[in-house]
């Protein structure tokens, strides 16, 4: 992943061709997943969809890591569908048509949790297909150079996020913007400051009038209560991708943010969610 927060240092506190006529095994599995989700949706009436990167996605960053989106469902009373994909940013999730698929899939009353930031930072001289234009607005653009020498105009993080949110709202879905999770980088007894995308996420939620979950700081608060030595065990391969235990703690922190923030999704938190043993007051 390309997390500019740690490459550039901490900022203020708190990312094979196939025969088109023959569906791949992955495509068939995805289709089956959607069928099962549709059945569950009929039974429960609502579904929670998740869009994000490897910190949320199934399989995390590989090598035994996993994303927190895989563990959120055990704390909710309605089905969850994890559509997070490793290595994605708000821009690449848009450019690959994944937001379009999500928007077309979600129905009125469904919840959609969107969390990006780890992969959205500047990539350097050659565009990596993920970086966003720098800025907190939705109008700033930047021209980047592709690997083949061609150029492309890209937009800001908030442009991609807010477009997706507004499209979901137009369908009657209920979007929730969540700030990215913290990296396991410490300064003394506290985690290092957040990247700019945490502030961008909060602004995007305010601009579009949707619920914001300060996931970064809810996780940070819990980590600082647990202590660095224990938290270090949650990160087996690097400072970004969590083990199953770590992913569970991160999911619990999100649930705490839901309940504290009075989100409409809080009404779907089950008894296990309300029993989550987290430290500190609501933020």
Secondary structure, DSSP 8 states (H G I E B T S, - for coil): ---HHHHS---S-------TTS--HHHHHHHHHHHHHHHHHHHHS-EEEEEE-TTTSTTTTSTT---GGGTGGGGBSSEEEE---TT--HHHHHHTTHHHHHHHH--TT-EEEEE--TT-S---SS--S---BSSSSSS-EEEEE-TTS-EEEEEBHHHHHHHHHHHHHHTT-EEEEE-----S-EETTEE----HHHHHHHHHHHHHT-EEE-HHHHHHHHHHHH-HHHHHTT-SSSSS---HHHHHHHHHHHHHHHHHTT-GGGGGB-HHHHT----S---
